[in-house]
Amino acid sequence: MNVAPQTESSHKLRSSGRVRWWIVWTLFFSTITNYISRQTFSVLAPLISAQYHLSHTDLAKIFGAFQISYAVTWLLGGIFLDAVGTRLGLAIAVVFWSVVNILTGFATSVFAFASFRFLLGIGEGFNWPGASKTVAEWFPSQERSLAVAIFDSGSSVGGAVAAFVIPLIAVAFGWRSAFVFSGLLGFIWLLVWLRVYHPLDRHPRVTPMEAAYIAGGKDVPSVSPQRGVHRWLSLARDRNVWGIVLGRALTDPIWWFYVFWLPQYLRDARGFSLTRIALFAWMPFVAADIGNFTGGLISGYCIRRGLSVVRARIWVCAFSSLPILAGIPAASVHSVYAAIGLICFALWGYASWSTMGLTLPSDLFPQDVVATVTGLSGLAAGLVGAVFTFAVGILVDRFSYGPAFLVAGLLPLIATACLMLLVREPGPLMLRTISHNGS
């Protein structure tokens, strides 16, 4: 008898305000801007390496410099964002990475490129911890995976835009102009961010009904029960933290491999010119974009049908790890179209997995430590990714791309096993089930 009134009430709450969706779409464009800046060097690497006679090992040093600083900033940036908030933290970050990206256009040596890439990683490392923290603050659990899919899909869109647009700018105006273009985008985004985002408790445009809907769908407390050093010690002992950390550390290197090395692979192994790279290199990023929404929508559907939040996330990861295996034969097939198709299928699976990995911290931990947990997983992922990037450079110089494709295909199986073995639902004091919230 009470089901219909509750459903109608829930629908009214969901439709009572859209501020949270404006915010997450603003984060989507932040991620696009972030990835266009990041990918500018990767897309231009075939041209720059030819001009300055860079080996694959030299490229690995430049790529790796970004990954190391990026990894460290995921952790330190997460702590910083938990302290100062996302409005100010992301504003500072986007200004920093935009200026650094513009300055990269003046580099002329391996050392200079590596130095600017190191600085770029410091600024860009704030984006994902800040976005994850914002989603934890602004979205109930049943909408959270879709919100993460939206902002995370900006990486795929940004990568696709960079792969298509940056070569054309470089051909028309010179490769240094491409860095200026991608750097200026961040300042445009900053103006929008400062207008759209304010904290939930003092946002001038959020309605009381939307705030109530958001608060009613939270699975975990907003504030950690422990303070000071005890909070960090409890995180270090938490098996859920280690499950998230190991899962991210064993899947992110796949993304870095395709993001950094795909343009160079297409030139080395497939004989592509810069213009032809622009015609093909965007396709895997579009597939990844679809994967982001695939994972988010499927997990949200499972939760609405009664599966627990954490179980839904993990099972999506398990199914998503299978398409990633398609990347293994991509290095050996004769047809370039088949190779691109297999890479697209692999990145579709990776992006679905990644959306779940980025959502789990906000599913399992209070809002005041979400950015820190996300940052810790990013630190591990970045460091492992840097090691993998250096290894790829050495392997390609000495052998071929084949071993790298093999490792990238197998790692997600281990990552998913870590999630299944380590991650557990929050305890009874932390968890309020979705059905209890009327969702």
C-alpha positions, 0 to 999 in steps of 0.5 A, a space after each residue: 500500500 505504501 510503495 506508490 507514495 514512496 516511489 512518487 516521493 522519491 521521484 519528486 526528490 530526484 527531480 527537485 534540483 539539478 545542481 549536482 548534475 551541473 557540477 559533475 558535467 563541469 568536472 567532465 569538462 575539467 577532465 577533458 581539459 586535463 587530458 588534452 593538456 596531458 596528451 599533447 606531448 604523447 600525440 606529438 611524440 612521433 614528430 618531436 622524437 624525429 626532430 630531436 632524435 629521441 629513442 624509446 628509452 628517452 620517451 619513457 623517461 619523459 612519460 615516466 617523469 609525469 607519472 611519478 609526480 602525478 602519482 605523488 600528487 594523487 596522495 598529497 593532493 588528496 590530503 590537501 583537497 580534504 583540508 582546503 576543499 575542492 573549490 579552491 584546490 581544483 582552481 589552483 591546480 588547473 591554473 598551475 597545469 595550464 601554465 606548465 603546459 604552455 611552457 612545455 612548448 618552449 622545451 628543446 631537450 629531453 631534460 626540459 621535456 621531462 622537467 615540464 612533464 614532471 611539473 604537469 603531473 603535479 598539477 594534474 594529479 589533483 583532478 581525480 581526487 577532487 572529482 571523487 571527493 565532489 561526487 561523494 559530497 553531492 551524490 547519493 549512492 544509487 547515482 554515484 557510479 553514473 556521476 563517476 562515469 560522467 567525469 571519468 569519461 572526460 579522459 576518453 573524450 579529451 584523449 580523442 579530441 587531442 588525438 584528432 585536433 592536436 596533430 592538425 594544429 601542429 601541421 597548420 601552426 607548428 607543434 609548439 602552438 599546440 601546447 599553447 592551445 591546450 594550455 589556454 583551455 584550462 583558464 576558460 574552464 576555471 571561469 565556469 568552475 568558480 561560478 558553478 561549484 560551491 559546497 553543498 551546505 552553502 550553495 546559493 542555487 541548491 534547493 532543500 529538496 535536492 539537499 534532502 535527496 542527496 543526504 538520504 542516499 548516503 551509505 556512510 557518514 560524512 565525517 570519519 569517527 576517528 580524528 588526527 593520526 588515528 584516522 590515517 593509521 586506521 586507513 593503513 590497516 583497512 583491508 578495503 583500502 588495500 583492495 582498492 590500492 592493489 586494484 588500481 595499481 594493477 589496472 592503471 598501467 594498462 591505460 598509461 600504456 595505450 595513452 602514452 604509447 599508442 601514437 608512437 606504436 602506430 608510427 613504429 609498427 604500422 607506419 602511420 604519418 602524423 595526419 593518419 594518426 589523427 584519423 585513427 588514434 581517437 577511436 580507442 578513446 571513444 570506446 573507453 568513453 562508452 566503457 565508462 558509461 557501461 560500467 556506471 549504468 550496469 552497476 546502478 541497474 544492479 543496485 536498483 534491483 537489490 544487489 548490494 553496492 559493493 557487490 555490484 561494483 566488484 561483479 562489474 569489474 569481473 566482467 569488465 576484465 575479460 574484454 581487456 584480454 583482446 589487447 593481447 593479439 592486437 600487436 600480432 594481427 596483420 590488419 591495422 583495422 583489426 588491431 585498432 578494433 581489438 585495442 578499442 574493445 580492450 579499452 572499453 573493458 578497461 574504462 568500465 573497470 576503472 569507473 568502478 575502481 574510482 567509485 569504490 572509495 566513496 562507497 566505502 569511506 566517509 567523505 572527509 577521507 575519500 580524497 585521501 583514499 583515492 589519492 593513495 590508490 592513485 599514488 600506487 597506480 602511478 608508481 606502478 604505471 611509471 615502472 611499466 612505462 620505463 619497461 615498455 621503452 626498454 622492451 621496444 628498443 630491444 625487442 618489440 611491443 608484443 610483451 607489453 600488450 601481453 602484460 597489459 592484457 593479463 594484469 586486470 585478472 590479478 586486479 579483480 582477484 585482489 578486489 574479490 579477496 580484500 574488499 568487504 561491505 562496510 560494517 554495521 555502524 558505517 552502512 545504511 542499506 539503500 533499501 533503508 534509505 527508500 532508494 
